[in-house]
Every structure is written in structure tokens, then in C-alpha cells.
Amino acid sequence: MRGIVGTQRRRFMSVLFLVLALPLTQPSAETKYNDWELWSAAANAVLPAKRGATGPFRMNVALGVAAAPEFLGSDTLETKPLPLLDVNYAGTLFLSTQQGVGWNAWRKRTLRAGPRITFDFGREAADSPVLDGLPDIEFGTEIGLFFESFVASWRFKGDIRQEVGGGHGGLLLNGEVAWGNRWGKDVSLILGARATYMDETYAESYFSVSSANSASSLATYEAVGGFRDINGYAQFVYDISQSLYVATELRGTLLLQQAADSPITESDAFVTGSVMVGYRF
């Protein structure tokens, strides 16, 4: 028994290192505004209660691609890789490139909530000619609280996160509602909407252009806190088997006033899409 526990502990620590290290090892040109949490959400949208696994670990690994803007507000789409590594330990701890690192401190059949750590990939002036002359936004670490609740076919999610690791330095609030159901024996359909509120520090980091940015050709602009965007999405998950699946998503996003009016923003409305192939065990 002691040997089994030791093996599980070593496996857990290895996965923890992998999850924490993965965001830092991606090529920088591909990770700026690489919002894994949204673009890879379809891969975690449907999780069968029984997956044939034994022991406390539940894992979900997937690989896919997303077509998304070069940066938030860009009118140029590019292809971005979507690796997913999602590990759940005894329904309590989770380590994920999609959900972050967290603890289900409050856990019931239809509710989970607790603290978690997420990451913001920042932005580099070199990402686009539009950003030339603006300061880089460094990779950041965010700490916060989250909740997720299920009522019949409805799902409600929300979180608050504060960046503390030298990135944008701001605070974000997210709220989401979704409806899901089986669309045939092996296909699930999920329809949802999400809104994001940003504080003034976040708005200044991502959307302001100050007079100090003399190298920039953009007009000066002072963004303040407010709702950053709203978006709606449709997700399709096809279960090839109990473990193997394909997940796709289409998401339309509308930037709101403070973000849309920024001279950095080339387009205040855009559509992103993703497809992932994964395996649960």
C-alpha cells in the first residue's frame, strides 16, 4: 500500500511540474493572447461520469488547433496550437492547461468552487506592426476564485482573478451561462454566452496608448475600467468511444466600448474556431 501511495504521489508531482512548465515552453510568437481557457474549453465541456479509470486520477489529453486573432482586437487571424493536459485528483485538485491549477474546496454533485491560479500570456510589440512602439506586456500569473454550478441542462460559471506576477497587473471578472444536451447518441451540443469585466489597470495595459509611447504612430488613448467583451459560442463534442473524442467550437466575440474605441483595436468583432482530438482516461 505504501508503495502504491508513493507512486501516485510521484506521478502527481510529475504532472504538476508538466502543467506549470508547459505555458513557459511554448514558442513566444504563438502564445501571445493564446487563450487556452476559451479555445480549448470544448475539450472539457463533456466529461462522462465513468471513463474506465481506476484510482484517484482522471486525465484528459488532447491536441488541436485554433484560428484566432494575432492579438485581442487584431483583424488578422492566425493558426495557433492547442495542447491540452488536464488532470483531476480525487475530484478535489486539478492541474490543467485549460482550467489552471486549483482546488475544489466546495464540492457537491451540482457545484464546485474554490481558489485557482491561471496565466495570462501577455503581448509583444513584435506580434504585429500595429503594436510597434508600445510596451510589451509580460507573461503574468493570476490568482483568484471560481465557481461552476449545474441546474438541469444549464451550467453557470464565474470567476475573479488578479494578476500578481509582473504581467498586466489588473483584475478580471468573468461570468458565463450555457445550455447543453445530447444531439444524438454520441454527439453533444453546448450553446453559451460569456461576459468579461476589466478594471482600469488591465484596460490601461491592453488598450491605452500614452504620450510616453513616442515610438508609436497611434493616437493617445486612455482606457478605463468597464466590460471588455461579450461572446457567444457553440460547441460540438463527438464521442468516438467512451475515451476517444473530437471537440469543435465556433465563438463570436464583440469588444465593448473601452476596448473597441482603442486605436490598438483594428476589429471590434471577430470569430474564432477550434478543433481538438482527445483521450480521457
MARZAKE-423981 format. One line per field, with one value per residue: residue in one letter; chain; x, y, z of N, C-alpha, C in turn. Coordinates in pm, whole numbers, padded with zeros to 5 digits, always signed. Each point is the difference from the previous one (the first is absolute). Example, Ala and Ser with C-alpha at 12.3 -4.5 7.8 and 13.67 -1.06 7.14 Angstrom:
// MARZAKE-423981
r = c(A S)
c = c(A A)
n.xx = c(+01319 -00035)
n.yy = c(-00569 +00105)
n.zz = c(+00780 -00072)
ca.xx = c(-00089 +00082)
ca.yy = c(+00119 +00119)
ca.zz = c(+00000 +00006)
c.xx = c(+00090 -00077)
c.yy = c(+00120 +00109)
c.zz = c(+00000 +00073)
This chain:
// MARZAKE-423981
r = c(M R G I V G T Q R R R F M S V L F L V L A L P L T Q P S A E T K Y N D W E L W S A A A N A V L P A K R G A T G P F R M N V A L G V A A A P E F L G S D T L E T K P L P L L D V N Y A G T L F L S T Q Q G V G W N A W R K R T L R A G P R I T F D F G R E A A D S P V L D G L P D I E F G T E I G L F F E S F V A S W R F K G D I R Q E V G G G H G G L L L N G E V A W G N R W G K D V S L I L G A R A T Y M D E T Y A E S Y F S V S S A N S A S S L A T Y E A V G G F R D I N G Y A Q F V Y D I S Q S L Y V A T E L R G T L L L Q Q A A D S P I T E S D A F V T G S V M V G Y R F)
c = c(A A A A A A A A A A A A A A A A A A A A A A A A A A A A A A A A A A A A A A A A A A A A A A A A A A A A A A A A A A A A A A A A A A A A A A A A A A A A A A A A A A A A A A A A A A A A A A A A A A A A A A A A A A A A A A A A A A A A A A A A A A A A A A A A A A A A A A A A A A A A A A A A A A A A A A A A A A A A A A A A A A A A A A A A A A A A A A A A A A A A A A A A A A A A A A A A A A A A A A A A A A A A A A A A A A A A A A A A A A A A A A A A A A A A A A A A A A A A A A A A A A A A A A A A A A A A A A A A A A A A A A A A A A A A A A A A A A A A A A A A A)
n.xx = c(+00083 +00105 +00035 -00128 -00011 +00121 -00040 -00118 +00069 +00091 -00103 -00060 +00116 +00016 -00128 +00013 +00120 -00058 -00106 +00081 +00073 -00109 -00069 +00104 -00035 -00116 +00014 +00071 +00038 -00016 +00058 +00034 -00075 +00075 -00129 +00083 -00026 -00008 +00110 +00046 -00096 -00016 +00131 -00039 -00072 +00043 -00026 -00002 -00100 -00010 +00129 -00035 +00022 +00110 -00022 +00069 +00086 -00041 +00027 +00028 +00045 +00038 -00016 +00016 -00080 +00033 -00102 +00091 -00038 +00086 -00086 -00042 -00086 +00082 +00018 +00114 -00051 +00039 +00069 -00061 +00107 -00070 +00104 -00052 +00028 -00093 +00035 -00080 +00021 -00066 -00023 +00121 +00114 +00025 +00065 -00006 +00035 -00118 +00002 +00131 +00047 -00080 -00089 -00072 +00014 -00095 -00037 -00104 -00111 -00057 +00103 +00089 +00084 +00086 +00122 +00059 +00097 -00003 +00014 +00066 -00011 -00067 +00082 +00054 +00072 +00086 -00110 -00002 +00004 -00126 +00070 +00059 +00095 -00088 -00014 +00089 -00094 +00064 +00051 -00126 +00001 -00116 -00040 -00087 -00131 -00057 -00107 -00060 -00120 -00065 -00094 -00039 -00043 -00011 +00100 +00038 +00082 +00095 +00078 +00087 +00082 +00104 +00059 +00094 +00024 -00026 -00126 -00128 +00006 -00093 -00131 -00043 -00124 -00030 -00103 -00054 -00085 -00033 -00050 -00017 +00009 -00043 +00077 -00071 +00025 +00081 -00093 +00078 -00101 +00088 -00095 +00083 +00006 +00091 +00021 +00087 +00022 +00057 +00097 +00025 +00063 -00090 -00099 +00073 +00021 -00125 -00058 +00073 +00010 +00112 +00013 +00027 -00100 +00106 +00044 -00116 -00058 -00045 -00123 +00021 -00011 -00093 +00023 -00125 -00029 -00044 -00111 +00084 -00078 -00082 -00026 -00033 -00034 +00041 -00018 +00071 -00043 +00082 -00068 +00122 +00043 -00003 +00114 -00014 +00035 -00089 +00062 -00107 +00041 -00108 +00074 -00105 +00090 -00058 +00100 -00006 -00067 +00044 -00028 -00126 -00003 +00075 +00098 +00024 -00130 +00027 -00048 -00122 -00003 +00008 +00033 +00002 +00084 -00038 +00094 -00042 +00101 -00077 +00058 -00104 +00068)
n.yy = c(-00121 -00001 -00109 -00039 +00038 -00054 -00103 +00002 +00014 -00090 -00075 +00029 -00012 -00110 -00031 +00031 -00057 -00102 +00007 +00016 -00097 -00064 +00091 -00032 -00116 +00066 -00006 +00109 -00019 -00121 +00047 +00107 +00031 -00102 +00028 -00087 +00081 +00095 +00005 -00047 +00089 -00018 -00012 +00095 +00024 -00119 -00038 -00115 -00039 -00097 -00004 -00095 +00113 -00045 +00013 +00090 -00037 +00115 -00044 +00112 -00064 +00110 +00004 +00128 +00072 +00128 +00058 +00092 +00118 +00077 +00095 +00027 -00004 -00098 +00046 -00050 -00106 -00080 -00104 -00047 -00060 -00109 -00004 -00113 +00033 -00087 +00027 -00096 +00042 -00114 +00066 +00015 -00052 +00110 -00053 +00115 -00026 -00057 -00065 -00019 +00047 -00094 +00039 -00110 +00115 +00044 -00121 +00018 -00069 +00117 +00001 +00080 +00030 +00101 -00002 +00081 -00050 +00112 +00000 +00113 -00021 +00109 +00096 -00024 +00111 -00101 -00021 +00133 +00047 -00035 -00095 +00031 +00003 -00097 +00014 -00097 -00093 -00013 -00123 -00028 +00002 -00064 +00057 -00093 +00020 -00122 -00009 -00117 +00029 -00114 +00043 -00129 +00053 +00082 +00077 +00035 +00092 +00020 +00105 +00021 +00079 +00003 +00076 -00089 -00044 +00129 -00039 -00016 -00070 -00039 +00030 -00126 +00025 -00129 +00008 -00121 -00015 -00129 -00046 -00123 -00079 -00125 -00003 -00104 -00129 +00043 +00091 +00087 +00081 +00100 +00081 +00102 +00082 +00094 +00062 +00095 +00026 +00114 +00003 +00115 -00074 -00097 +00089 +00058 -00120 -00039 +00110 +00048 +00120 +00005 +00126 -00083 -00057 +00079 -00125 +00006 -00044 -00067 +00043 +00097 -00087 +00039 -00129 -00017 -00034 -00119 -00032 -00102 -00109 -00037 -00126 -00061 -00124 -00086 -00105 -00081 -00101 -00066 -00091 -00018 +00007 -00078 -00028 -00041 +00126 +00070 +00113 +00068 +00120 +00077 +00111 +00077 +00097 +00080 +00080 +00038 +00107 -00026 -00125 +00015 +00101 -00095 +00087 -00079 +00016 -00100 -00096 +00051 -00075 -00120 -00100 -00085 -00092 -00116 -00093 -00098 -00084 -00071 -00032 -00057 +00006)
n.zz = c(+00000 +00084 -00073 +00006 +00130 +00019 -00074 +00062 +00113 -00040 -00038 +00115 +00064 -00073 +00017 +00129 -00003 -00065 +00080 +00106 -00053 -00038 +00073 +00076 -00052 -00017 -00133 +00034 -00125 +00055 +00110 -00066 +00102 +00040 -00014 +00055 +00101 -00095 -00072 +00115 +00027 -00131 +00019 +00084 -00108 -00042 +00122 -00066 +00075 -00091 +00021 +00082 +00069 +00056 +00132 +00072 -00095 -00056 -00123 -00062 -00107 -00061 -00131 -00030 -00077 +00007 -00063 +00030 +00054 -00069 +00032 +00122 -00102 -00032 -00124 +00047 -00064 +00096 -00041 +00109 +00054 +00023 +00079 +00041 +00124 +00035 +00124 +00044 +00123 +00005 -00114 +00051 -00043 -00071 -00103 -00064 -00127 +00026 +00114 -00017 +00111 +00054 +00090 -00016 +00065 -00081 +00032 -00082 -00009 +00029 +00085 -00055 +00097 -00018 +00050 -00085 -00075 -00071 -00132 -00016 -00131 +00035 -00038 -00119 +00002 +00005 +00072 -00014 -00126 +00026 +00061 -00113 +00091 +00017 +00131 +00020 -00004 +00114 -00008 +00035 +00132 -00008 +00112 +00038 -00016 -00001 -00079 +00008 -00052 +00023 -00083 +00009 -00117 +00104 -00042 +00123 -00053 +00088 -00014 +00096 -00069 +00081 -00093 +00037 -00123 -00006 -00022 -00038 +00112 -00085 +00004 -00011 -00044 +00009 -00084 +00017 -00100 +00014 -00113 +00047 -00104 +00006 -00108 +00039 -00029 -00094 -00026 +00061 +00024 +00005 +00044 -00013 +00104 -00022 +00115 -00035 +00129 -00038 +00092 +00058 +00091 -00010 +00005 +00094 +00054 -00029 +00044 +00100 -00053 +00071 +00040 +00101 -00069 +00003 +00013 +00065 -00112 +00107 -00009 +00087 +00097 +00083 +00010 +00035 +00124 -00031 -00060 -00005 +00019 -00098 +00023 -00113 +00035 -00092 +00079 -00077 +00073 -00080 +00069 -00048 +00124 +00106 -00058 -00126 -00026 -00070 +00030 -00040 -00036 -00007 +00007 +00018 -00016 +00088 -00038 +00126 +00041 +00123 -00035 -00042 +00088 +00049 -00027 +00105 +00023 -00081 +00077 +00020 -00110 +00051 -00081 +00100 -00039 +00050 -00014 +00081 +00006 +00083 +00114 +00057 +00113)
ca.xx = c(-00083 +00089 +00062 -00100 -00017 +00120 -00005 -00101 +00051 +00101 -00071 -00067 +00100 +00049 -00103 +00000 +00113 -00031 -00104 +00054 +00108 -00045 -00019 +00126 +00086 -00054 +00063 -00065 -00078 -00128 -00073 -00055 -00146 -00042 -00095 -00034 -00119 -00119 +00009 +00002 -00108 -00085 +00058 -00044 -00142 -00072 +00085 -00080 +00021 +00083 +00092 +00078 +00126 +00004 +00085 -00050 +00032 -00073 +00082 -00053 +00107 -00051 +00081 -00083 +00040 -00101 +00018 -00031 +00074 +00140 -00011 -00137 -00032 +00061 -00087 +00073 -00008 +00112 -00021 +00072 -00010 -00079 +00024 -00079 +00032 -00095 +00012 -00082 +00038 -00104 -00106 +00030 +00104 +00012 +00115 -00049 +00033 -00124 -00067 +00094 +00035 -00095 -00051 -00146 -00017 -00142 -00031 -00122 -00033 -00030 +00073 +00139 +00051 +00122 +00107 +00081 +00103 -00004 +00113 -00024 +00120 +00055 +00001 +00125 -00011 +00044 -00106 -00070 +00042 -00091 +00046 +00136 +00021 -00068 +00075 -00042 -00069 +00070 -00074 -00047 -00066 -00122 -00061 -00139 -00102 -00089 -00109 -00071 -00121 -00086 -00142 -00057 +00087 +00067 +00125 +00034 +00139 +00051 +00128 +00070 +00144 +00089 +00135 +00094 +00133 +00078 -00062 -00085 -00022 -00139 -00099 -00105 -00118 -00064 -00125 -00035 -00116 -00003 -00099 +00054 -00081 +00039 -00055 +00029 +00058 +00142 +00034 -00053 -00004 +00001 -00014 +00028 +00036 +00097 +00033 +00121 +00018 +00141 +00020 +00074 +00139 +00000 -00034 +00116 +00105 -00031 -00070 +00041 +00119 +00039 +00090 +00138 +00032 +00031 +00036 -00122 -00068 -00140 -00047 -00008 -00132 +00001 -00109 -00039 -00063 -00133 -00013 +00095 -00062 -00098 +00013 -00089 +00071 -00063 +00097 -00044 +00092 -00035 +00067 +00031 -00015 -00014 +00122 +00049 -00100 +00035 -00071 +00012 -00068 -00005 -00025 -00004 +00033 -00021 +00065 -00087 +00045 +00136 +00091 -00030 +00040 +00145 +00066 +00066 -00099 -00028 -00133 -00065 -00080 +00073 -00041 +00108 -00042 +00101 -00032 +00094 -00017 +00050 -00018 -00023 +00030)
ca.yy = c(+00121 +00116 +00015 +00055 +00141 +00071 +00011 +00100 +00132 +00039 +00028 +00129 +00107 +00008 +00069 +00140 +00067 +00010 +00100 +00133 +00033 +00003 +00134 +00072 -00063 +00017 +00108 +00125 +00058 -00069 -00003 +00128 -00009 -00137 -00018 -00142 -00024 +00007 -00073 -00144 -00031 -00107 -00129 -00031 +00033 -00124 -00095 -00113 -00032 -00119 -00005 -00123 +00018 -00043 +00087 +00137 +00091 +00006 +00082 +00034 +00057 +00029 +00087 +00059 +00131 +00105 +00118 +00109 +00123 +00012 +00054 +00040 +00120 -00009 -00046 -00105 -00129 -00091 -00132 -00016 -00137 -00016 -00121 -00009 -00099 +00029 -00105 +00017 -00094 -00030 +00099 +00114 +00083 -00011 +00062 +00000 +00111 +00068 +00054 +00052 -00085 +00040 -00088 +00001 +00007 -00029 -00096 -00078 -00066 +00100 +00123 -00002 +00137 +00006 +00085 -00056 +00082 -00002 +00070 +00090 -00013 +00129 +00048 +00064 +00097 -00069 -00087 +00062 +00138 +00092 +00017 +00053 +00115 -00017 -00087 -00139 -00046 -00124 -00116 +00028 -00101 +00054 -00079 +00039 -00094 -00040 -00091 -00062 -00062 -00063 -00009 -00073 +00010 +00130 +00012 +00138 +00010 +00134 +00005 +00126 -00028 +00115 -00032 +00034 -00047 +00087 +00012 +00119 +00061 +00036 -00093 -00039 -00073 -00072 -00069 -00082 -00088 -00089 -00107 -00113 -00120 -00096 +00021 -00132 -00090 +00024 +00140 +00097 +00139 +00096 +00139 +00083 +00141 +00037 +00142 +00027 +00136 +00030 +00121 +00106 -00040 -00089 +00081 +00081 -00087 -00058 +00085 +00139 +00047 +00122 +00091 -00048 -00096 +00089 -00077 -00051 +00091 +00003 +00115 -00028 -00047 -00041 -00094 -00016 -00127 -00023 -00131 -00015 -00065 -00106 -00096 -00115 -00112 -00130 -00108 -00133 -00102 -00132 -00109 -00115 -00109 +00057 +00074 +00080 +00097 +00119 +00118 +00118 +00119 +00129 +00103 +00138 +00095 +00143 +00088 +00110 +00137 +00035 -00076 +00024 +00136 +00015 -00001 -00128 -00095 +00006 -00057 -00021 -00121 -00104 -00137 -00097 -00139 -00097 -00143 -00075 -00144 -00029 -00132 +00006 -00126)
ca.zz = c(+00000 +00007 -00131 -00092 +00034 -00043 -00146 -00033 +00038 -00099 -00125 +00017 -00004 -00138 -00078 +00045 -00066 -00143 -00022 +00028 -00093 -00139 -00056 -00013 -00100 -00134 -00075 +00039 -00110 -00009 +00126 +00036 -00001 -00027 +00110 +00008 +00083 -00084 -00126 +00025 +00094 -00050 +00037 +00135 +00011 +00028 +00070 +00047 +00141 +00008 -00113 +00004 +00072 +00139 +00078 +00019 -00110 -00125 -00089 -00131 -00082 -00135 -00084 -00105 -00051 +00003 -00085 +00093 -00032 +00044 +00135 +00027 -00076 -00133 -00108 -00069 +00066 -00020 +00058 +00125 +00052 +00123 +00081 +00123 +00101 +00107 +00101 +00119 +00104 +00099 -00008 +00088 -00060 -00145 -00064 -00137 -00089 -00034 +00118 +00097 +00114 +00101 +00105 +00017 +00145 +00022 -00106 +00012 -00127 -00103 +00028 +00044 +00015 +00077 -00053 -00109 -00064 -00146 -00062 -00112 -00083 -00032 -00139 -00040 -00110 -00122 -00049 -00114 -00027 +00070 +00138 -00003 +00086 +00128 +00092 +00010 +00120 +00033 +00049 +00134 +00082 +00061 +00107 +00014 +00043 -00109 +00033 -00111 +00051 -00099 +00031 -00114 -00117 +00004 +00073 +00034 +00041 +00026 +00071 +00018 -00003 +00014 -00047 +00106 -00034 -00087 -00132 -00019 +00131 +00021 +00051 -00094 +00047 -00110 +00026 -00116 +00010 -00115 -00004 -00074 -00009 -00102 -00133 -00051 +00099 +00028 -00024 +00095 -00045 +00109 -00043 +00116 -00011 +00103 +00007 +00077 +00051 +00029 +00078 -00071 -00022 -00116 -00118 -00035 -00054 -00130 -00097 +00003 -00071 +00071 -00072 +00022 -00107 -00111 -00118 -00061 -00090 +00040 +00078 +00143 +00043 +00140 +00027 +00140 +00027 -00053 -00064 -00110 -00116 +00016 -00109 -00002 -00061 -00021 +00010 -00036 +00047 -00055 +00071 -00084 +00096 +00133 +00031 -00112 -00041 -00079 +00050 -00086 +00052 -00067 +00101 -00050 +00107 -00024 +00097 +00041 -00026 +00037 -00084 -00142 -00039 +00005 -00132 -00019 -00051 -00143 -00020 +00130 -00008 -00070 +00026 +00017 -00013 +00043 -00007 +00082 +00014 +00133 +00061 +00145 +00069)
c.xx = c(+00085 +00067 -00095 -00020 +00119 +00004 -00099 +00050 +00104 -00065 -00068 +00100 +00056 -00099 -00006 +00111 -00029 -00099 +00053 +00105 -00049 -00022 +00130 +00088 -00054 +00074 -00075 -00087 -00138 -00083 -00059 -00149 -00047 -00091 -00048 -00131 -00128 +00010 +00001 -00112 -00086 +00051 -00039 -00150 -00084 +00096 -00087 +00034 +00092 +00088 +00090 +00130 -00013 +00095 -00053 +00020 -00099 +00077 -00068 +00112 -00054 +00098 -00091 +00056 -00117 +00036 -00048 +00082 +00145 +00007 -00144 -00030 +00060 -00103 +00067 -00007 +00126 -00032 +00087 -00016 -00078 +00035 -00085 +00054 -00084 +00000 -00087 +00037 -00112 -00113 +00027 +00101 -00001 +00119 -00027 +00052 -00125 -00064 +00094 +00031 -00090 -00044 -00150 -00031 -00144 -00045 -00124 -00032 -00020 +00076 +00145 +00050 +00127 +00101 +00070 +00101 -00015 +00114 -00048 +00129 +00054 -00006 +00134 -00023 +00036 -00109 -00066 +00054 -00088 +00051 +00139 +00010 -00070 +00082 -00053 -00078 +00054 -00098 -00039 -00067 -00116 -00049 -00144 -00087 -00091 -00118 -00061 -00118 -00084 -00144 -00068 +00098 +00081 +00127 +00031 +00143 +00036 +00135 +00047 +00148 +00079 +00140 +00102 +00145 +00077 -00054 -00083 -00036 -00144 -00086 -00106 -00111 -00065 -00128 -00046 -00124 -00006 -00112 +00057 -00092 +00058 -00072 +00028 +00071 +00141 +00043 -00068 +00010 -00007 -00006 +00020 +00033 +00086 +00025 +00121 +00008 +00148 +00008 +00088 +00144 +00012 -00026 +00118 +00108 -00028 -00056 +00039 +00123 +00037 +00092 +00145 +00041 +00029 +00034 -00123 -00063 -00148 -00033 -00006 -00143 +00012 -00122 -00026 -00070 -00141 -00008 +00090 -00066 -00114 +00021 -00101 +00067 -00093 +00110 -00065 +00107 -00050 +00083 +00018 -00011 -00017 +00120 +00042 -00110 +00060 -00086 +00025 -00077 +00006 -00040 +00005 +00018 -00023 +00070 -00091 +00078 +00147 +00105 -00019 +00050 +00151 +00058 +00079 -00093 -00027 -00140 -00063 -00093 +00077 -00053 +00125 -00057 +00110 -00051 +00108 -00037 +00062 -00033 -00012 +00034 +00022)
c.yy = c(+00125 +00027 +00060 +00148 +00081 +00019 +00106 +00140 +00048 +00034 +00137 +00115 +00016 +00075 +00147 +00077 +00021 +00111 +00141 +00041 +00019 +00140 +00073 -00054 +00014 +00112 +00130 +00056 -00063 +00013 +00135 +00003 -00138 -00041 -00144 -00022 +00004 -00095 -00152 -00044 -00116 -00138 -00042 +00024 -00121 -00099 -00113 -00036 -00121 -00010 -00122 +00012 -00054 +00091 +00142 +00092 -00013 +00095 +00018 +00067 +00019 +00089 +00054 +00132 +00096 +00106 +00118 +00124 -00006 +00052 +00045 +00134 +00000 -00044 -00110 -00129 -00082 -00133 -00017 -00144 -00003 -00132 +00004 -00112 +00035 -00118 +00035 -00108 -00010 +00102 +00126 +00096 -00017 +00081 -00005 +00119 +00078 +00069 +00065 -00103 +00040 -00110 +00016 -00004 -00029 -00088 -00080 -00057 +00100 +00130 -00031 +00143 -00004 +00095 -00066 +00102 -00016 +00085 +00090 +00007 +00133 +00035 +00067 +00095 -00064 -00090 +00056 +00141 +00103 +00032 +00062 +00126 -00009 -00090 -00142 -00021 -00138 -00111 +00024 -00118 +00064 -00093 +00046 -00112 -00030 -00076 -00054 -00077 -00054 -00005 -00059 +00008 +00129 -00006 +00147 +00002 +00145 -00007 +00144 -00033 +00129 -00042 +00051 -00027 +00086 +00012 +00126 +00069 +00028 -00113 -00025 -00072 -00065 -00066 -00073 -00083 -00084 -00103 -00113 -00120 -00094 +00031 -00128 -00080 +00039 +00145 +00089 +00140 +00090 +00140 +00090 +00143 +00038 +00151 +00018 +00147 +00019 +00124 +00098 -00040 -00092 +00080 +00084 -00085 -00042 +00098 +00147 +00024 +00134 +00085 -00043 -00102 +00075 -00077 -00052 +00106 +00015 +00126 -00037 -00037 -00049 -00087 -00007 -00134 -00009 -00140 -00005 -00057 -00090 -00097 -00112 -00113 -00120 -00105 -00132 -00099 -00136 -00106 -00119 -00128 +00066 +00088 +00098 +00093 +00106 +00115 +00119 +00116 +00114 +00103 +00138 +00097 +00143 +00078 +00118 +00130 +00027 -00073 +00034 +00136 +00021 +00002 -00128 -00099 +00023 -00049 -00027 -00121 -00105 -00137 -00086 -00141 -00093 -00141 -00075 -00148 -00039 -00140 +00017 -00136 +00025)
c.zz = c(+00000 -00135 -00100 +00025 -00046 -00150 -00044 +00030 -00101 -00134 +00006 -00011 -00141 -00088 +00037 -00069 -00148 -00028 +00022 -00102 -00143 -00054 -00027 -00112 -00142 -00073 +00021 -00111 -00009 +00127 +00037 -00028 -00044 +00115 +00004 +00073 -00082 -00119 +00018 +00094 -00047 +00040 +00141 +00019 +00038 +00064 +00054 +00144 +00017 -00124 +00004 +00076 +00142 +00075 +00000 -00120 -00115 -00091 -00134 -00078 -00142 -00073 -00111 -00046 +00013 -00103 +00082 -00037 +00049 +00143 +00018 -00067 -00140 -00103 -00083 +00080 -00029 +00068 +00123 +00050 +00131 +00068 +00125 +00087 +00122 +00097 +00120 +00101 +00104 -00001 +00079 -00060 -00151 -00049 -00149 -00079 -00040 +00121 +00100 +00108 +00115 +00093 +00008 +00149 +00041 -00116 +00037 -00137 -00112 +00019 +00033 +00002 +00083 -00060 -00118 -00049 -00150 -00054 -00113 -00081 -00050 -00148 -00027 -00115 -00133 -00058 -00126 -00022 +00071 +00140 +00009 +00085 +00134 +00091 -00004 +00129 +00032 +00039 +00145 +00067 +00072 +00110 +00018 +00053 -00117 +00058 -00129 +00056 -00114 +00051 -00122 -00117 -00004 +00084 +00022 +00054 +00027 +00068 +00012 +00007 +00002 -00042 +00103 -00040 -00098 -00141 -00010 +00131 +00036 +00054 -00106 +00074 -00121 +00048 -00124 +00030 -00126 +00018 -00085 +00001 -00105 -00131 -00079 +00106 +00041 -00015 +00104 -00059 +00123 -00059 +00122 -00032 +00119 -00006 +00091 +00037 +00036 +00088 -00076 -00030 -00121 -00127 -00046 -00066 -00143 -00103 +00001 -00087 +00061 -00087 +00016 -00106 -00129 -00127 -00073 -00089 +00034 +00079 +00148 +00039 +00143 +00027 +00150 +00017 -00056 -00060 -00123 -00124 +00046 -00116 +00016 -00074 -00016 -00001 -00038 +00047 -00048 +00071 -00094 +00082 +00136 +00034 -00110 -00051 -00093 +00050 -00092 +00062 -00101 +00103 -00065 +00115 -00045 +00110 +00031 +00010 +00031 -00084 -00147 -00047 +00000 -00141 -00026 -00069 -00148 -00032 +00135 -00001 -00080 +00041 +00012 -00013 +00043 -00021 +00077 -00003 +00132 +00049 +00151 +00062 +00149)
